[in-house]
């Protein structure tokens, strides 16, 4: 429940920790934050299933299946952005 500036600051700090001998495991419900900061994802569905993939492999079809709603993808600068449509 952080405001957007604090979300970016905290996740940026966590990402710097991974440049050393550390890994970070985070539970994010915002696919855009995951796309921006993560290298890999574990998509958990409500029936106990899971799919592990690299962020580059995340597409709107997977998000639509996971959340049960349509998504659209766009690029804003260097960032991929997805939104429920």
Secondary structure, DSSP 8 states (H G I E B T S, - for coil): ---HHHHHHHHHHHHHHTTSS-------S-HHHHHHH-SEEEEE-TTS-EEEEEGGG--HHHHHHHHSS-EEEEEETTEEEEEE-
